[in-house]
Amino acid sequence: MANFRLCLFTLPLITLTFILQPFHVMSDEAMIINVCSKTPNPSLCQTCLHSDPKSATADVKGLATISITCGTRDADKLYTDTDNLYTNTKDPALHNLLDNCWWRFLGARDNIDSAGRMLSDKGSDAAKLAITRDAMPMITYCSDLFKKSPTVAVPKNIIDEMNVVSTDCQIILGILSNF
C-alpha cells in the first residue's frame, strides 16, 4: 500500500519535471541572449558562450568565466601566430614591428587568463581591472603601432585576430557589468 502511494506521488512529480524542463532550457538561453545584448558584439558573445556546454546551466559568473576562456584562447592564437611570424619573417621592418608586439600579446593572453582567477578569488571588479588595466592596453599599443606604420605589411590574419581579442575584452567587460 505504501509503494502505491509513493508511486502516486512520484509519477506526477516526474511528469511535471519533464514538462517544465524545456522552459528551464529556454530560460538559460534567454539569460545568454540578455547578457550578450549588453556587449558590443552579441553574436560573437553568443558563439563564445555556446562553445561551452556548461553555458546551458551557468549563472552570470559562469558565463563570465566562459567568456574569459574564449578571450584567453583567442589571445593565445594571436600570440602564437605573431610569434611564428616574428621568428620566420624575412622582412626586417615587419620583424622590428612585431618585436614590439609578440611579447605584449603574450602578456595580454596571460592577463585575460588571470581575470578568471581574479573573478574567482576577488570578484568582478578585480577581473575588470585585469582586463582594462593589464590586457587591453597591450592590444591597443600594438593596434596603434600598426596604424602608425602603414608601409609595413602586417598580415591580415594578425590584424583580424588582434581585433577579435580586443572585442573579446569588451565582451568580457560587458558580461562582468552584470554583477
HELIX and SHEET records of a PDB file:
HELIX    1   1 ALA A    2  CYS A   36  1                                  35    
HELIX    2   2 PRO A   42  HIS A   50  1                                   9    
HELIX    3   3 PRO A   53  ALA A   56  5                                   4    
HELIX    4   4 VAL A   60  ASN A   88  1                                  29    
HELIX    5   5 PRO A   92  ASP A   99  1                                   8    
HELIX    6   6 TRP A  102  LYS A  122  1                                  21    
HELIX    7   7 SER A  124  LEU A  129  1                                   6    
HELIX    8   8 ALA A  130  ALA A  135  3                                   6    
HELIX    9   9 MET A  136  LYS A  148  1                                  13    
HELIX   10  10 LYS A  156  LEU A  176  1                                  21    
END                                                                             
